[in-house]
Amino acid sequence: MLESAGLSAAEESIYLALLRHGAATVDQLVRRTRRTATQVSRAVTGLRRKGMVHRTPPPHGLVVPVPPDEAIDQLIQRRHSELDRVREAAHTLAAQTRDRTAGRRTGELIEIVQGQASVQRAFDRVQRVARTEVRQLVAPPYAAAKQVNSVQMERASQVTYRVVYTIDSLDDPAILAATTEHVRTGELARLAPTVPTKLAVADHTLALLPLVWTDAAQDAAVLVHPCALLDALVALFEGVWAAATPLTLSGADASTAQGEISDEDRKLLSLLVAGMTDEAAGARLGMSRRTVVRRMQHLMKTAGAQSRLQLGWRAHERGWLSKT
């Protein structure tokens, strides 16, 4: 009952015996609790340190219990003081650790990861370390992107995912299906004509940067801890993200702009603004080039745009592409 207050089993047994039967000598407590004299003496010493009992002077030398409400209140106050000191020490250590970052050895800042299974475990680690956000660049080869990310699905309610895909990646039906599932669970996705490298970053805490990969798997990567390289990788992601186009997928974004344009037009705009040609976008959506041109003319008229470039700006202003 009192173990959570920091009492051992022996201390709790002796303290309860004193409360139930009154003050007693060590010998009497040995008989009451059926413990050895050594066990009782150690427990009484521990209880005195915790303020749970006090001793009367010789010759009687009685062990007297302190009323539980007073004893527990004092114990809690001491615990709070101890925890405050621990907190202060932790802040001091954290500050010292940050100050020493520049002098840390390379081995402490960068971990080499080799083998497909190890790289996958490292990717899972990055996702689980994140407390606020996971930032990810998806570049070829796309083997891992063909499956739904189970860790992402598990953490979707706790962590925001921002991901940039290449336009070509969504030509693969498996990647498109996985991406759609991710977006439906809250992923903020964007499209770019090219992405410089694969990358995953957890907050400003840890990044995974693949070094060597084959068409089937990533064979080597580095885990980067807080340092100048991690700052550079974060800046790299943010630059790619800023230049990319918000991705809208069928059924993924329920916030259509009050019916101004259809979901199909929204998808068409998303693909064209990302850099696809009329032919490629039409093929993706099952439209002829003529239909694509006609729809674009309709959208330009609706937005009051004189050119496709102006249409892109108007689409962003009206929220036609994305709310993110």
N, C-alpha and C positions, 0 to 999 in steps of 0.2 A: 504493500500500500504506500510506503514511504520511500521506496527505491528511487522513484522519479525525482525525489527531493535530494538525492545524493547519499542516502543511507545504505549501508550494506545490509545483507540479510541478518547478520548477527546484531548489528546496531539497532535495526528495527525491532527485532525480537526482544532485546533487553529494554529498549525504551518503552515498548508496549507493556512489558511486564511491570515496569516501574509505575506507569500510569494506572494499571489495573490494581496493583497490590501495594503501592506506596513505596517510599524510600527504603533502601536496603543496602547492606554491605555487599562487597564483592562476593564473599562466601555465600550469602543468601541468594544472590543472583545466580551463582553456579548451580545451586539446588533448584531454583525456580525454572531456569531455562535449560537445565541439563547440558550445559556447555562446560568446556574445560576452563580452569582459572585463567589460563593464558588468553583464550578467546574472549572471555568476559573483560579482562583487563584492557585488551586492545580495543574492544568495542566501547568501553567506558571512556577511554582516552579519545577515541574518535568522536563520540557524542559531546564530550566537553569542548573539543575544538570547534564543533558545529554549533555550540551554544544550546544544546538540547538538554544537558544536565549540569549540575554543579556538585561539588563535594563539600561535606561539612568537615570541620577540623577534627583531628584525633581527640580522644581515643576512639570515638565511634566511627568516624570516616564513612558516613552514609552517602550513597549516591542518590541525589534528589532530582526528580524530573522537573524541567521547566514546562509550564503549561503549553500545550501544543500550539494554540493560536499565537502566543508570543514567540515561541521557538521557530515556528515556520515562517512568520513574518520576518524575523531577523535573518533567517537562512536565505529567504528570497532576496532580501536587500543586499546581502553579501554576494549572492550569485549575480545580481544586476551589476554590482560594482566590479566583479571579476570580468563579466562579459564586456563592460565598457572599456576596461583595460585591454582586453583582447582586441576589441574593435580598433582602439587607438594604435595598438601594435601592428594590426593588419594594414591600416592606412600608411603607417610609417614604412613597413616592408614594401608595400606596393609602390610608394614614391621612390624608395631606394632602387627597386627593380627597374622602374622606368628610367631612372637616372643612369643605370648601368647598361641599358640596352645598346648604346653605341659601342661599348667595350666588350660585348658578348662575342664569344667565338662563333664562327660560321656554323659549326655543328649544332649550336643552340638555336640558331635562327632558321636553318633550313634542314629539313629531313628528306633524304632520298628514299623514294618508294619504288620498288621494282616488282614486276610481275602483275598480271591482270587482276588476280584476286586481291593483292595488296593495294593496288590502285583503287579498286572498288571499295575496299574497306576504308581507305583514306577519304574517298568522296563521301561515304556515309558519315565518317567522323566530322568532316567539315559541316555537314548539314545538322548534325546533332549538337555541335558546339554553338551554333548560331542561337542567339537569344532574340534578335529583332528581325534580321534580314539575311537571305541568301541571294547573292548576285551570281549569275551564270551566263557564260558565253557558250553557245553550241556551234562547233565547227566540225568539218569533216575530219576523219570518217565518223559516221553517225550510228555505229552499232549500238551504243548504250542508249541513244535517244529513241530507239524503236520500241522501247518498253516503258510502261508507266513506272515512274519513280516511286517506289513503295515508301521510302522514308519521307519524301515530300508529301505524299498523301496523308501520312501519319501526322506530320507536323504542320499541315496547312492552316490549322486554326491558331497556331502559336507564332508562326514565322511567316513573313512576307517573302515571296519568291519573285525576283525580277530576272527575266531571261530574254536574251537576244538570240534569235535563230537566223540562219541564212535563208534566203528565199528558196534556194535549191533544196534545202532539207525537207520542205513540205511537199516536194514531189513524191516522196515515199509515203504510201498510204499508212504504214505502221507508225511513222513519226507523226504524221498528221493526226492520227487517232490518239496517240499518247499525249500530244500537245493539247488537243481539244479537251481531254480529260483533266489535264493540269490546269488549264484556263478556267474550266468549270468550277474547280475547287479554289480559285482565287489567285492563280498565278497572273502576274502582269507581264505580258509577252510583247515583244517587238520584233520587227523584221528588218534585216539589213542585207544589201547585195552580197557583202562578204563580211566575215568575222575573222580577226587576226589570229586567234588561237582559242583553244578550249580553255575554260577558266571557271573556277567556283570559289567564291569568297564568302566567308561567314563574318558578318559585321566588319569590324576592323581587327579581328582576332586571328583568323587563320585562312589561308588560301591554298588551293590545289592547282598547280600548273603542270600539265603533262609535258614531258620532254620528248619522248619517243613513242610512236604508236604505229601499228600496222593497220591494214584494212579491217582486221577482225577485232583488234583490241588495243588498249593503251598499255604499253609495256613498261614505261618508266615515267615518274612524275616527281615533283618536289612539293612538300608541304612547307609553306612559308609562314613563319611567326611574325609578330609585330616588329617591323624594321622599315627601312627606306624602300626596300623592294616591295613589301606589302602595300605601302602607300602608293607606289607606282602602279601596281596591279589594280588597285581600287580606282585610280585616276583613269587607267586604260578602259576599265569597264564603263565608267561614267561617260567617257568620251564617245564610246560606241553606242551606249544607250541614248545619249542626247541626239545623235545623228540618225538613229533608227526610227522606224515608223510603227506606231501602235498596231498590233495585230488584232483583228476581229474575226472570230470564227463562228460559224453557224451554231446558234444555241448557247454560245459561251457568254455573250453579253446581252442581257435582257433589257438594257437601258437604251433602246432605240430613241432617236431624237424626236420624240413625240410624233412618229409616223411621217416625218419629213421625207425620209428615204427608206427604201426597203432593206431588209437584211442582205439581200443579194447585191444591191447597189453598194451597201456598206463594205461587203467583202471585196467587191470589184475595186472600189476606191483604195482599200487597204493594200491590195496587191499592186496596183498601178503606182501609188505614191511611194511604195517600197522600191520601185525600180523595174518591175516586170514590164515586158512589152505587151501591146494589145493582144498579140497572138498567144503569148504564154498565159496571160491572165484569162483569156477566153477559153483556152484549152483546159485550164484548171477548173473553170466554172461551167464548162460544157456550153460555151457560147461561141458563135462565129465572130470573126473580126468585125464584120459589119454591125453585129448586135452590140459589141463593145463600144464602137464608135458612136452608135445611136444613143446608147445609155449615157455615155460621157457628155454628149451634147445636151441631153435632158438635164443632167446634173449641173452642168455649167449654167444653163438657163435658170434652174431652180435656185442656185447660189448667187446668181447675178455676176458670174465670173466671165471675163473676156478671154481667158487662156487657161490651159490646164495647170500652169504654175499658180495662177491666182485661185483656181479651184482648190488646189491643195491647201492654201492658206485659209480659204473660206471653210473648207471641210474641218480643219482643226478648230477654227473659231466656233463653229456650230456644234462641235462635239460629235460629228458624224463618224469619225474614225475610232475614237475611244474616249472613255471618261477618265483615263489614267494618264 
